[in-house]
Amino acid sequence: EQHPEELTAAQYHRFLDEIKADFGTEDKMLCITGGEPLLRQDFEEIMGYAHDLGFRWGMTSNAPLIDDAKAQMLQRCGMNTISVSIDGLEETHDRFRRTPGGWKRAMDGIHALLRVGFDAVQVTTVVTHQNIGELDALFAIFDGMDIDSWRIINMEPMGRALEHPELLL
């Protein structure tokens, strides 16, 4: 169900039309983030429209909703890049993301993206005190996969992170 403050697909269409008219699509890339962008029921309609207008786009996702069918949908909509969050080995990731089974579903999502032929799949890891000792093991896992890159970032002291100073390096 759509949140009352959320833009409708029609509003996104008008917004994208205006961006194209004012700035064009050449050398532009839309960066789709969330929460989890794939929770939108009309995601394919909106991003398919953006693709039809000529926009290049990429997305950040936790990837638990990506299976082969969803990966094929992302391909149809013209997704160019994706960054998937993997924040430690299985137990650490699931605890950090507060999602039991999230690591396995995210890894399954990465494998689905690779199976359908995406070659710009990035994994992003937010480094904390809880996972810094797991980086070598994560490297061994990611090195055996056909991902494009592994991005390691520091947790920024803002938002919810301020409530968890024990995670900050």
N, C-alpha and C positions, 0 to 999 in steps of 0.2 A: 504494500500500500504506500502511495506517495505521501511524503510529508508535506503539509500545507505550504511551507516556505521553499520547497524544492521547485526548481524550474521544470516546466513541462517540456516534452519533446518539441512541440511547436515553438516554444520560447527559445530553445537551443537552436532550432533551425534558423530563426530570425537573427539570433546572435551570431551564428556562423556566417550567415549571408552578409551581415554588416561588417564583420571582420574581413571577409574576402573583398567586399566592395571598398573598404577603407585602406586595407593593407596588402591585399593579394594573398596568394598562397605560396608564392616562390620563396624559397629559403625560410619558410615558417614550419615549425613543428609544434603540434599540440601535445602537452604533457598531461595525461589523465591520471589523477590520484584520487584518494579517498580519505578515509575508510577504504572499503573494498568497492571499486567501481563496478564490478560485475554483479553486485546486488541489485542494480537498477534493472527493472524488467524491460525497459525500452533502450537498453544499452546498444544493442545491435542497430536499431533504427537511427539513433543519434550518431553513432560513430560511422555507420554506413553512409549517412548523409554527409558527414564531414569528409569522408574519403571521396565520395562522388563530386564534392566541390573542389577536390584537388589538394586537400590538406594531408600532410604526412603527420603521423601521430604515434606516440608511444604511451606506455602505461606502467604504473607501479601497482603491484598486486601481492596479496598474500598467497594467491594461487589455489586455495582449497576447492574452488568451484570449477577449476579448469580440468576438463577431461578431453578426450579426442574430439567430441562434437563441439565443445566450447572453443577449443584451439582452432578448429576449422572455421568456426564463426568469426574468430578474431582475424583469421587469414582473409576471409571474404570481405571484412570491413576494412582491410588494408593496414592493419597494425604493423608498424615497422620495427618497434623495439618493445621489450618488456623487462622490467626489473622485478624479481621475486625476492621477498624477504625470507631469509633463513637465518635465524638468530641463535645458532648453536646446534649442538647435536640434539637428538630427538627429545629427551627429557627437558633439557634446558630451553629449547625453542618453545615447547608446549607450555612450560611454566611462564616464560617471558611473555608469550602471546596470549596466555590464559585461555588456551584452546587445546583440550585433550585431543590427540590424534592430528593436530594441525601440521606437524612436521611431515608426517607420512603423506597427508593430502597435498601439501605444498610440493613435496618431491615428486609425487605422482603427476601434479600439474606441470612441473618442469619437464618431465619425461614426455607428457602428451604434446607439449609445445615442440619439443625436439623431434618427436615422431612425425608431426605434420610438416616439418621442414623449416621452422623458424631458425634463423642463424644469428639473430641479435638478441639472445637470451642472456640476461645478466642476473647474477645473484648478489644481493646486498645483505651484509651482516652488520648489525649494530653491535659494536664491541662494548661489553660491560665486564664488571668483575666476575660475573657468573660464567661468562663464556670465553674469556681471554685465554684460558688454558686449553680450549678446544680448537683453536685455530689450525693447528697442524693436522688434526683429524679431519676437520672440515675441508682443508686443502686437499687431502688425500681423496676425499669423496668427490669434490668438484673437479679435480684434475682428471678423474676417470670419466667425466661426462663431457659432452660436446657443447658446453656453455661458452658464450663469447667472452665474458669477463666476470670477475669476482670483485665486488666493491666493498671495501671494509671502511666503515664510518664510525665516528665517535657519537655517543649519545649527547644530544644538545640539552643543556640545562634549562628547559622551558616546558610549558604544558604539564602533562602528567609526570614527566621526568623529574620535576621539582618535588613531587611527592615521594620520590624514591632516590634519595641522594646516595644510598648504598650501591646503586648501579653505576653511578658516574665514575669515570676513571680519574 
